[in-house]
Amino acid sequence: MSKANVVRILRIDALFNFSVGAICYVFYKPLVAAILFPFTDKPLYANVMGAGIMGLSIVAWLASNRPETAREFIGAVIITRLLVAPAILYWLFIGGIDLPPVWLGVVALAAQVALIGGEALYLYSSRSK
């Protein structure tokens, strides 16, 4: 995968996740409902999660500036999202969280997997020999 492609993937990833994080951080209930996050009357959970997501997005954006020297940061972004994915799958399919359409959660997770795949492909294809 080329440097230009991974830069695009990292920036799309950063912009998408930063916007989701910002929505959670400010906890404006209509926007939280619009992105189909579970309702809570305690904004603390959404605020903390939003701050974490925004921080991860900043790391992805900074890594996109020089991906060839930020391999560890790209790896950290991938690992972080891989840690989140099982939790999302658990709550969608086993925990029975009340989200409107489950298929939308699966589509969002598939988009994250595509971004992770692109980032991982770059790390694999650009490793030093």
C-alpha positions in Angstrom: 0.0 0.0 0.0 1.3 3.4 -0.9 2.1 6.2 1.6 -0.6 8.4 0.0 -3.3 5.7 0.5 -2.4 5.2 4.2 -2.4 9.0 4.7 -6.0 9.1 3.4 -7.1 6.1 5.4 -5.6 7.6 8.6 -7.2 11.0 8.0 -10.6 9.5 7.2 -10.3 7.4 10.4 -9.2 10.5 12.4 -12.0 12.8 11.1 -14.7 10.1 11.6 -13.7 9.1 15.1 -13.0 12.7 16.2 -16.5 13.7 15.2 -18.0 10.8 17.1 -15.8 11.6 20.1 -16.8 15.2 20.0 -20.5 14.3 20.0 -20.0 12.0 23.0 -17.9 14.6 24.8 -20.4 17.5 24.5 -23.2 15.0 25.2 -25.9 16.8 23.2 -28.6 14.2 23.5 -30.2 14.6 20.0 -26.8 14.1 18.4 -26.0 11.2 20.7 -29.3 9.6 19.7 -28.6 10.3 16.0 -25.4 8.3 16.1 -27.3 5.5 17.7 -25.3 5.3 21.0 -27.2 3.8 23.9 -29.1 6.3 26.0 -27.8 7.1 29.4 -28.9 9.8 31.8 -25.4 10.1 33.2 -23.1 12.0 30.7 -19.9 11.0 32.5 -19.6 7.7 30.5 -20.1 9.5 27.2 -17.8 12.3 28.1 -14.9 10.1 29.1 -15.4 7.9 26.1 -15.5 10.9 23.8 -12.3 12.3 25.3 -10.6 8.9 24.7 -11.9 8.7 21.1 -10.8 12.2 20.3 -7.3 11.5 21.7 -7.0 8.4 19.6 -8.1 10.4 16.6 -5.4 13.0 17.2 -2.8 10.2 17.3 -4.1 8.9 14.0 -3.9 12.3 12.4 -0.4 13.0 13.7 0.7 9.5 12.4 -0.7 10.4 9.0 1.7 13.3 8.7 4.7 10.9 8.6 3.5 7.3 8.4 6.9 5.9 7.6 8.2 7.1 11.0 5.0 6.6 13.0 4.6 2.9 12.6 4.3 2.3 16.3 1.5 4.9 16.6 -0.3 3.3 13.7 0.0 0.0 15.4 -1.4 1.5 18.6 -4.4 2.9 16.8 -5.0 -0.5 15.3 -4.7 -2.3 18.6 -6.9 0.1 20.4 -9.7 -0.4 17.9 -9.2 -4.2 18.0 -9.7 -4.0 21.7 -12.9 -2.1 21.3 -14.4 -4.3 18.6 -15.1 -7.4 20.8 -16.9 -5.1 23.3 -19.1 -3.7 20.6 -19.9 -7.2 19.2 -20.7 -8.5 22.7 -23.2 -5.7 23.4 -24.8 -5.9 20.0 -25.2 -9.7 19.9 -25.0 -11.1 23.4 -25.6 -8.3 25.9 -28.7 -7.3 24.1 -28.1 -3.5 24.3 -31.1 -1.6 23.1 -29.9 0.0 19.8 -32.4 0.8 17.0 -31.1 -1.3 14.1 -28.4 -3.9 14.9 -27.4 -3.9 11.2 -26.2 -0.3 11.5 -23.8 -1.3 14.3 -22.5 -4.1 12.1 -22.0 -1.7 9.2 -20.2 0.8 11.4 -18.0 -2.1 12.7 -17.3 -3.2 9.1 -16.2 0.3 8.2 -13.8 0.3 11.2 -12.5 -3.2 10.1 -11.8 -1.8 6.6 -9.9 1.1 8.0 -7.9 -1.2 10.3 -7.2 -3.5 7.4 -5.8 -0.6 5.3 -3.6 0.6 8.1 -2.4 -3.0 8.8 -1.7 -3.6 5.1 0.5 -0.5 5.1 2.4 -1.7 8.2 2.9 -5.1 6.6 3.9 -3.9 3.2 6.2 -1.2 4.4 8.1 -3.2 7.1 11.8 -3.1 6.8 13.4 -6.2 5.3 
